[in-house]
């Protein structure tokens, strides 16, 4: 198992890349795709990706504080991971509602599939983003940590 710091570094780097790619891919699902300049779209992508990294960081740190174990991630990996996924998902739902309904700072294009959850109209793409990207980043961080640990344990890697 990787150390918590190694895992966190891999998770945040992978998460940043995943969120950047997702933000680019889902841009046509927002009206900014057809109403704003390319420059404004790039600014929005960078801004949203930075926000995603902040959310990912706060979600995992809060989860570790609330349900983490001192031997994490070697022991009790899933409670903090699940709590971070739920936290990111919940915050994203709130943020989407706040910005599309209450503040109207952005809006969905006709291409955005929407969910109606308890009277909240939420875009499916940003909600899926907060399941797919963090889960994949967590898995890749764990895998990277395992492969680096196996390399350091392999006697052949010391023979050089």
Secondary structure as UniProt FT lines:
FT   HELIX           4..26
FT   HELIX           27..29
FT   HELIX           32..35
FT   HELIX           38..67
FT   TURN            70..74
FT   HELIX           77..97
FT   HELIX           98..102
FT   TURN            110..111
FT   STRAND          114..117
FT   TURN            118..119
FT   STRAND          120..123
FT   HELIX           124..153
FT   HELIX           155..158
//
